[in-house]
Amino acid sequence: MYWMNETMCHVASYYYVGHLVKHYNKWPELMKKLEFLDLHIGKEVSINDGSMKIRQILAVLTVCLSGPVSLIVHVLYYYFTAPDQIFASDLLLYYTISQTLGNSFVFDIIVYMICQRFRAINEMIEQLDEGSGMHWTALKIRRIRRLHNEICSVIMTVNEIYGIDLLICSTNSFIMVVAKLFRIYMSAAEKKNGFILINNIIWMIYGGQFVIMCWVCTLTHREINKIGLCINQFTLNVQHSTKFNKLAFFNNFRNREPEQLEICGDNTALNLNGFGIENLLRTNFERDCVRNEINDFSLQLQQHRIAFTACDFFEMDNSLLTRFISVITTYLIILVQFYKPEHF
């Protein structure tokens, strides 16, 4: 477990450097897509990024505290207490921790930005009102479709950049948590309590990093699923108002005599004038336009299955977190069963 842990840490550390070099040209493309997306959404609804700035500041402070600050504290503590306990491998650990935290926090911030954009789209759908005119409603739905398509393009770019990264980060977090928890068990069994505190801090950092990644992706998935619910609710409202308006229309023109035109139905006879027929046809045409836009949007939602994946091996969400915990528990039980303390 120790050598697997060390190997995975070094592989992840080297890959993070290569990751920046490999996808150097895709970062400007991703930022450009986000800028265009914000420009188009800003024309319809305002986006509040105040919470985003707070999260960015917290992420930078966390990386600094777990990396450079912790490294300085470690060196000063052992320099004055036990200089012979200062090892290069221990100092390198703080670098790998800050590196993996920085990389994962960048992913978390990008995903949360996407989540905020989906919330803006849901807000636009909730603000749809047929009272402003069916023609304008159809145009707004088409704009929302375009915004949704742009966000799907952004997510595809994010998956291309972070596919292997998510796979390596998840594997690294899993091995680190298992190794450090088993190391704590070994220290407790052998009554060596020197490094229990630092091992607890390390597994909590890597486990917390993985939890935040899954939690942010789950929030985004909730906003994505909410789009279909909002569209369905708007469709039901339109259908209800359509039936009500048709009933009111027929009641208004039931007994009018000018330019009479008799329309016979099943056991009914209604008198409509020419202006009423034109108004009715125009209203039906506009409602058909809205209905077509809603149907196209529903089809688009079905075709674009949005998810953040690790090279299509698994999706990042809370269901993955539950499997993560169960597998860690299984491996710890196996390791504990085969472990024998030195004094036995």
Secondary structure as UniProt FT lines:
FT   HELIX           2..22
FT   TURN            23..25
FT   HELIX           26..42
FT   TURN            43..44
FT   HELIX           50..64
FT   HELIX           65..69
FT   HELIX           70..81
FT   HELIX           83..85
FT   HELIX           88..126
FT   HELIX           130..132
FT   HELIX           134..189
FT   TURN            190..191
FT   TURN            194..195
FT   HELIX           196..252
FT   TURN            253..254
FT   TURN            258..259
FT   STRAND          261..264
FT   STRAND          269..272
FT   HELIX           274..303
FT   TURN            311..312
FT   HELIX           318..338
FT   TURN            342..343
//
